């Protein structure tokens, strides 16, 4: 248990890297004062353009993937690896570099799941794309995909520690989208594809 702690700390630190904020800072923009104020790829794309949004998406996915990949290279216990995934996810939500504030964790969660449950992740990505095509809401698509991920994991027989990790991440994603849910119900949520 004690031997796992350094890996969990590294996973948290990786998750804490705010790629969107760093990209915006290069352009002398405080991302938290523009658009929705969120640090994720959707707001980066709105504020800085699609290229910056894609770079943020890739960075956030990569840090989640790298955190659990590193844990799996060092540890052979699925519970400890799942805990590293949760630490990376919490790093994004509560970044030590942003005074323990952060984003909503969708891309980082995707990176974590692409390593621990890749087929379930592909299924959830399909759900995301279909929901986005129908609704045009990134937030709604993220929520539904987050709910679908553990369901796919159970269906595909993924090891239970990863399913439990996925369930916790799903709950946190929904919680972090509570304001978006209110706006969707009120009909005031922005459509990502709207020009």
N, C-alpha and C positions, 0 to 999 in steps of 0.2 A: 504493500500500500504506500509506504513512505517513498519507495523508489519510483512510484508513478508521479509524484508531485512535480518534479522538474519538467516532465513532459507536459503535464497539465498547465503549468505556468507558461511554457513555450507556446502551447496551443492558444491560451488566452491572449498572449502578446501578439501572436500572428493575427488572431481575429480582431484585435484592437486597431490594426493599421487602417486608417480611414482614407482609402484610395481616392474617393470622390473629393474629400476636403483637400487632399494634397494636390490633386489636379487643378482644382479651382484656385488654390493658393498660388500656383505657378502663374496664373492669369490675373493675380491680384483681386480675386473675388472671394468673398466669404459666403460659401454655399449656403450656410444656415440663415442668411439674411435675404435669400432670393428664392423665387418659386415657392415650393411647399415648405422649404426649410430643411427638408430631409437630405441625408448625405448619400443616398443610394443612386443607382444608375439612372432611374427614371427622372429624378430631379436634375441630375447632372446633364442629361440629354436635353432637358427643357432649357436649362440655363446656359450651358456651354456648347451644346450641339451634339449631334449623334456620335461623332467620333469619340469625344470625351466620355459620353455615356457608355459606349461599347468598352472602352478601356477600363472604366470603373467596374462595369459588370464582370469583365475578365479578371480584374484584380481581386474583387470580392469573392468570386467563385474559386479562384486559385488559392487564396489564403485558407478557405475552409477545407479544400481538398488536401492541401499541403499539411495542415494541422493533423488530420486523421491519418494521412499517409505516413508522416513521421512517427506518430504514435504506434501504428501497426508495424513499422519496421523495428521499433524498439521493444514493444510489448506484444504479448501473444494472448492477452486476455480480452475478449470482446467487451466485457464490462468496462475495463480501463480505457479501451479505445473509444467506446461510446461516450465515456466521461470526457475524454479529450475533445470529441466533437462538440459536446455541450459547452465546454470551456471556450472553444473557438467561437461558437455562436454567441455566447454571452459577452465575449470580447467585443464583437461587433455592436451588440446592443448597448453595452456599457463600457465604452472604450476609455482606457486610462489616459489616452492622449486627448480626449475631448471632455475631461472632467466627468468621466463615467456616464456620459450621454452617448448616443449613437444612432444607428439606423434601424431598419425594420428586419433585417437579417435574411431576406429572401435569397439573395444571390449567394451569401455565405453558407446558408443552409443547403442550397443546391450543391455547392462544392463538397460539403461534408457528406451528403447523400450519394453523390456521384462515385465516391470512393467506397462507402460502406454498403450501399445497396443500389448499384448502377442500373439494373433493369427496372426497379421500382421508380428510380429517378426519371428514366426515359418515359415511363408511363405518365408520371406527374407532369413532365414537360409537355407531353401531348395534350393533357387536360388543360394546362395553362394556355397553350396556343389556341385550342378550340374555344375556350372561354373568352379569351381576348378577341378572337375573330367575331364572336357573337356579341359580346357586351361592349368592347372597346375600353374596358376598365382594367388597367394593370393591377390595381389593388384587389378587385374582385377575383381576377384570374389568379393572383398570388395566394389569396385565401383558400380558394377551392383546390388549387394544386397542393397546398400545404395539408389540407384535409385528406386529399387523395393519396398522398405519399405513404403514410403508415398503412392505409388500406391495401395498397399495392404490395407493401412489404409483407403484410400478413398473408395475402393471397399467394405470394411467391415463396413463402417459407423462409424469409430472411431470419437470421438469428435474433432471438427475442431482445437482447440488449440494444440492438440497432432499431428494432421496432419501438421499444420504449423511448429511446432517444428521439426518434422521429415524432412520436406522440407529444413529447414535451416541447420540441421545436415547433410543432404545429400549433399548440396552444399559445406559445409565445408570439408566433407570427400573427395569429388572430388578435391577440391582445394589443400588439403594437399597431394594428390596423383599426383600432376602435373608432378613431376619428373619421377614417375613410368610410367605415360602415355607416356611421351617422350621415355622412354626406351622400352616400349612395341612396340611403332610404329617403333623404330629403331631396334628391335629384340635383344636387349641386356639385357632385364629384366631377373632376375634370376627365375628359376622354383623352387618353394619351395620344391617339392618332388624329385628334382634331387639329386643324390648321387655323 
